[in-house]
Amino acid sequence: MTDRLEQSKALASDVRLSILKWLSEPDVHFSHQVTGKPSEIGVCVTLITQKLAMAQPTVSRHLEILRRAEFITLNKIGRWSYFARNEAAIAEFKGWINEHL
């Protein structure tokens, strides 16, 4: 079962909200990704790190929080990690919020 408190905490960060926003239109925000179309394979963690202008371990921590909250998915290709929004989980959370608030 999904932990709604953890999901709520995951959204309590401007950085994580920015990541989710960018991943909602990955081909627009990460069109320079050369390893594959962002909307098909996800966005490379390196490009997210560059866009945030933060240290890679910090960005990885934010991504892990979003992944644990089930708002993003991880796609490993070789030694590279690609992230995409989990639209089903986001829609479910929105529905839960609408139902309970």
PyMOL CGO cylinders between C-alpha atoms (Angstrom):
from pymol import cmd
from pymol.cgo import CYLINDER

trace = [
    CYLINDER, 0.00, 0.00, 0.00, 1.19, 3.48, -0.84, 0.3, 1, 1, 1, 1, 1, 1,
    CYLINDER, 1.19, 3.48, -0.84, 2.24, 5.67, 2.08, 0.3, 1, 1, 1, 1, 1, 1,
    CYLINDER, 2.24, 5.67, 2.08, 0.29, 8.92, 1.60, 0.3, 1, 1, 1, 1, 1, 1,
    CYLINDER, 0.29, 8.92, 1.60, 2.34, 10.73, 4.25, 0.3, 1, 1, 1, 1, 1, 1,
    CYLINDER, 2.34, 10.73, 4.25, 5.56, 9.89, 2.39, 0.3, 1, 1, 1, 1, 1, 1,
    CYLINDER, 5.56, 9.89, 2.39, 4.00, 11.04, -0.86, 0.3, 1, 1, 1, 1, 1, 1,
    CYLINDER, 4.00, 11.04, -0.86, 2.94, 14.32, 0.74, 0.3, 1, 1, 1, 1, 1, 1,
    CYLINDER, 2.94, 14.32, 0.74, 6.44, 14.85, 2.14, 0.3, 1, 1, 1, 1, 1, 1,
    CYLINDER, 6.44, 14.85, 2.14, 7.93, 14.14, -1.30, 0.3, 1, 1, 1, 1, 1, 1,
    CYLINDER, 7.93, 14.14, -1.30, 5.99, 17.09, -2.69, 0.3, 1, 1, 1, 1, 1, 1,
    CYLINDER, 5.99, 17.09, -2.69, 7.20, 19.44, 0.05, 0.3, 1, 1, 1, 1, 1, 1,
    CYLINDER, 7.20, 19.44, 0.05, 10.22, 20.59, -1.96, 0.3, 1, 1, 1, 1, 1, 1,
    CYLINDER, 10.22, 20.59, -1.96, 10.56, 23.15, -4.73, 0.3, 1, 1, 1, 1, 1, 1,
    CYLINDER, 10.56, 23.15, -4.73, 13.34, 21.03, -6.24, 0.3, 1, 1, 1, 1, 1, 1,
    CYLINDER, 13.34, 21.03, -6.24, 11.20, 17.90, -6.39, 0.3, 1, 1, 1, 1, 1, 1,
    CYLINDER, 11.20, 17.90, -6.39, 8.23, 19.85, -7.76, 0.3, 1, 1, 1, 1, 1, 1,
    CYLINDER, 8.23, 19.85, -7.76, 10.50, 21.26, -10.48, 0.3, 1, 1, 1, 1, 1, 1,
    CYLINDER, 10.50, 21.26, -10.48, 11.68, 17.76, -11.38, 0.3, 1, 1, 1, 1, 1, 1,
    CYLINDER, 11.68, 17.76, -11.38, 8.09, 16.52, -11.66, 0.3, 1, 1, 1, 1, 1, 1,
    CYLINDER, 8.09, 16.52, -11.66, 7.15, 19.53, -13.79, 0.3, 1, 1, 1, 1, 1, 1,
    CYLINDER, 7.15, 19.53, -13.79, 10.09, 19.02, -16.17, 0.3, 1, 1, 1, 1, 1, 1,
    CYLINDER, 10.09, 19.02, -16.17, 9.37, 15.30, -16.43, 0.3, 1, 1, 1, 1, 1, 1,
    CYLINDER, 9.37, 15.30, -16.43, 5.76, 16.10, -17.41, 0.3, 1, 1, 1, 1, 1, 1,
    CYLINDER, 5.76, 16.10, -17.41, 7.19, 17.38, -20.73, 0.3, 1, 1, 1, 1, 1, 1,
    CYLINDER, 7.19, 17.38, -20.73, 10.54, 15.63, -21.00, 0.3, 1, 1, 1, 1, 1, 1,
    CYLINDER, 10.54, 15.63, -21.00, 10.96, 16.18, -24.75, 0.3, 1, 1, 1, 1, 1, 1,
    CYLINDER, 10.96, 16.18, -24.75, 10.60, 19.93, -24.22, 0.3, 1, 1, 1, 1, 1, 1,
    CYLINDER, 10.60, 19.93, -24.22, 12.89, 20.27, -21.20, 0.3, 1, 1, 1, 1, 1, 1,
    CYLINDER, 12.89, 20.27, -21.20, 15.48, 17.65, -22.16, 0.3, 1, 1, 1, 1, 1, 1,
    CYLINDER, 15.48, 17.65, -22.16, 15.43, 17.74, -25.96, 0.3, 1, 1, 1, 1, 1, 1,
    CYLINDER, 15.43, 17.74, -25.96, 19.24, 17.68, -25.99, 0.3, 1, 1, 1, 1, 1, 1,
    CYLINDER, 19.24, 17.68, -25.99, 19.37, 14.13, -24.59, 0.3, 1, 1, 1, 1, 1, 1,
    CYLINDER, 19.37, 14.13, -24.59, 21.25, 12.11, -27.23, 0.3, 1, 1, 1, 1, 1, 1,
    CYLINDER, 21.25, 12.11, -27.23, 20.90, 8.59, -25.78, 0.3, 1, 1, 1, 1, 1, 1,
    CYLINDER, 20.90, 8.59, -25.78, 17.21, 8.26, -26.63, 0.3, 1, 1, 1, 1, 1, 1,
    CYLINDER, 17.21, 8.26, -26.63, 13.95, 10.16, -26.68, 0.3, 1, 1, 1, 1, 1, 1,
    CYLINDER, 13.95, 10.16, -26.68, 13.21, 11.33, -23.12, 0.3, 1, 1, 1, 1, 1, 1,
    CYLINDER, 13.21, 11.33, -23.12, 9.49, 10.55, -23.43, 0.3, 1, 1, 1, 1, 1, 1,
    CYLINDER, 9.49, 10.55, -23.43, 10.33, 6.96, -24.38, 0.3, 1, 1, 1, 1, 1, 1,
    CYLINDER, 10.33, 6.96, -24.38, 13.22, 5.98, -22.09, 0.3, 1, 1, 1, 1, 1, 1,
    CYLINDER, 13.22, 5.98, -22.09, 13.13, 8.68, -19.41, 0.3, 1, 1, 1, 1, 1, 1,
    CYLINDER, 13.13, 8.68, -19.41, 15.58, 11.45, -18.64, 0.3, 1, 1, 1, 1, 1, 1,
    CYLINDER, 15.58, 11.45, -18.64, 19.19, 10.76, -17.73, 0.3, 1, 1, 1, 1, 1, 1,
    CYLINDER, 19.19, 10.76, -17.73, 20.05, 11.70, -14.16, 0.3, 1, 1, 1, 1, 1, 1,
    CYLINDER, 20.05, 11.70, -14.16, 23.05, 13.65, -15.50, 0.3, 1, 1, 1, 1, 1, 1,
    CYLINDER, 23.05, 13.65, -15.50, 20.76, 16.03, -17.42, 0.3, 1, 1, 1, 1, 1, 1,
    CYLINDER, 20.76, 16.03, -17.42, 18.51, 16.54, -14.41, 0.3, 1, 1, 1, 1, 1, 1,
    CYLINDER, 18.51, 16.54, -14.41, 21.60, 17.29, -12.33, 0.3, 1, 1, 1, 1, 1, 1,
    CYLINDER, 21.60, 17.29, -12.33, 22.82, 19.83, -14.89, 0.3, 1, 1, 1, 1, 1, 1,
    CYLINDER, 22.82, 19.83, -14.89, 19.42, 21.55, -15.10, 0.3, 1, 1, 1, 1, 1, 1,
    CYLINDER, 19.42, 21.55, -15.10, 19.25, 21.87, -11.30, 0.3, 1, 1, 1, 1, 1, 1,
    CYLINDER, 19.25, 21.87, -11.30, 22.91, 23.00, -11.06, 0.3, 1, 1, 1, 1, 1, 1,
    CYLINDER, 22.91, 23.00, -11.06, 23.29, 20.93, -7.92, 0.3, 1, 1, 1, 1, 1, 1,
    CYLINDER, 23.29, 20.93, -7.92, 25.67, 18.21, -6.79, 0.3, 1, 1, 1, 1, 1, 1,
    CYLINDER, 25.67, 18.21, -6.79, 24.85, 14.76, -8.17, 0.3, 1, 1, 1, 1, 1, 1,
    CYLINDER, 24.85, 14.76, -8.17, 24.44, 13.12, -4.72, 0.3, 1, 1, 1, 1, 1, 1,
    CYLINDER, 24.44, 13.12, -4.72, 21.91, 15.82, -3.75, 0.3, 1, 1, 1, 1, 1, 1,
    CYLINDER, 21.91, 15.82, -3.75, 19.94, 15.31, -6.95, 0.3, 1, 1, 1, 1, 1, 1,
    CYLINDER, 19.94, 15.31, -6.95, 20.06, 11.54, -6.50, 0.3, 1, 1, 1, 1, 1, 1,
    CYLINDER, 20.06, 11.54, -6.50, 18.59, 11.97, -3.02, 0.3, 1, 1, 1, 1, 1, 1,
    CYLINDER, 18.59, 11.97, -3.02, 15.69, 14.05, -4.40, 0.3, 1, 1, 1, 1, 1, 1,
    CYLINDER, 15.69, 14.05, -4.40, 15.08, 11.47, -7.13, 0.3, 1, 1, 1, 1, 1, 1,
    CYLINDER, 15.08, 11.47, -7.13, 15.12, 8.63, -4.60, 0.3, 1, 1, 1, 1, 1, 1,
    CYLINDER, 15.12, 8.63, -4.60, 12.49, 10.41, -2.48, 0.3, 1, 1, 1, 1, 1, 1,
    CYLINDER, 12.49, 10.41, -2.48, 10.27, 10.81, -5.55, 0.3, 1, 1, 1, 1, 1, 1,
    CYLINDER, 10.27, 10.81, -5.55, 10.88, 7.18, -6.54, 0.3, 1, 1, 1, 1, 1, 1,
    CYLINDER, 10.88, 7.18, -6.54, 10.00, 5.88, -3.06, 0.3, 1, 1, 1, 1, 1, 1,
    CYLINDER, 10.00, 5.88, -3.06, 6.82, 7.98, -3.21, 0.3, 1, 1, 1, 1, 1, 1,
    CYLINDER, 6.82, 7.98, -3.21, 6.11, 6.21, -6.52, 0.3, 1, 1, 1, 1, 1, 1,
    CYLINDER, 6.11, 6.21, -6.52, 5.87, 9.53, -8.42, 0.3, 1, 1, 1, 1, 1, 1,
    CYLINDER, 5.87, 9.53, -8.42, 8.71, 8.57, -10.76, 0.3, 1, 1, 1, 1, 1, 1,
    CYLINDER, 8.71, 8.57, -10.76, 10.07, 5.35, -12.21, 0.3, 1, 1, 1, 1, 1, 1,
    CYLINDER, 10.07, 5.35, -12.21, 13.64, 4.31, -12.83, 0.3, 1, 1, 1, 1, 1, 1,
    CYLINDER, 13.64, 4.31, -12.83, 14.79, 2.75, -16.08, 0.3, 1, 1, 1, 1, 1, 1,
    CYLINDER, 14.79, 2.75, -16.08, 18.35, 1.39, -16.01, 0.3, 1, 1, 1, 1, 1, 1,
    CYLINDER, 18.35, 1.39, -16.01, 20.06, 1.04, -19.38, 0.3, 1, 1, 1, 1, 1, 1,
    CYLINDER, 20.06, 1.04, -19.38, 23.60, -0.20, -18.97, 0.3, 1, 1, 1, 1, 1, 1,
    CYLINDER, 23.60, -0.20, -18.97, 25.22, 1.95, -16.32, 0.3, 1, 1, 1, 1, 1, 1,
    CYLINDER, 25.22, 1.95, -16.32, 22.86, 4.87, -16.91, 0.3, 1, 1, 1, 1, 1, 1,
    CYLINDER, 22.86, 4.87, -16.91, 19.73, 5.75, -14.96, 0.3, 1, 1, 1, 1, 1, 1,
    CYLINDER, 19.73, 5.75, -14.96, 16.72, 7.34, -16.62, 0.3, 1, 1, 1, 1, 1, 1,
    CYLINDER, 16.72, 7.34, -16.62, 13.71, 8.75, -14.80, 0.3, 1, 1, 1, 1, 1, 1,
    CYLINDER, 13.71, 8.75, -14.80, 10.11, 9.28, -15.91, 0.3, 1, 1, 1, 1, 1, 1,
    CYLINDER, 10.11, 9.28, -15.91, 6.90, 10.35, -14.21, 0.3, 1, 1, 1, 1, 1, 1,
    CYLINDER, 6.90, 10.35, -14.21, 4.59, 7.63, -12.98, 0.3, 1, 1, 1, 1, 1, 1,
    CYLINDER, 4.59, 7.63, -12.98, 1.37, 9.20, -14.26, 0.3, 1, 1, 1, 1, 1, 1,
    CYLINDER, 1.37, 9.20, -14.26, -0.83, 6.46, -12.79, 0.3, 1, 1, 1, 1, 1, 1,
    CYLINDER, -0.83, 6.46, -12.79, 0.53, 7.00, -9.27, 0.3, 1, 1, 1, 1, 1, 1,
    CYLINDER, 0.53, 7.00, -9.27, 0.29, 10.78, -9.60, 0.3, 1, 1, 1, 1, 1, 1,
    CYLINDER, 0.29, 10.78, -9.60, -3.33, 10.54, -10.76, 0.3, 1, 1, 1, 1, 1, 1,
    CYLINDER, -3.33, 10.54, -10.76, -4.12, 8.18, -7.90, 0.3, 1, 1, 1, 1, 1, 1,
    CYLINDER, -4.12, 8.18, -7.90, -2.58, 10.59, -5.38, 0.3, 1, 1, 1, 1, 1, 1,
    CYLINDER, -2.58, 10.59, -5.38, -4.54, 13.51, -6.85, 0.3, 1, 1, 1, 1, 1, 1,
    CYLINDER, -4.54, 13.51, -6.85, -7.73, 11.48, -6.53, 0.3, 1, 1, 1, 1, 1, 1,
    CYLINDER, -7.73, 11.48, -6.53, -6.92, 10.62, -2.94, 0.3, 1, 1, 1, 1, 1, 1,
    CYLINDER, -6.92, 10.62, -2.94, -6.29, 14.29, -2.12, 0.3, 1, 1, 1, 1, 1, 1,
    CYLINDER, -6.29, 14.29, -2.12, -9.59, 15.31, -3.74, 0.3, 1, 1, 1, 1, 1, 1,
    CYLINDER, -9.59, 15.31, -3.74, -11.40, 12.63, -1.78, 0.3, 1, 1, 1, 1, 1, 1,
    CYLINDER, -11.40, 12.63, -1.78, -9.87, 13.45, 1.60, 0.3, 1, 1, 1, 1, 1, 1,
    CYLINDER, -9.87, 13.45, 1.60, -9.59, 17.23, 1.63, 0.3, 1, 1, 1, 1, 1, 1,
]
cmd.load_cgo(trace, "trace")
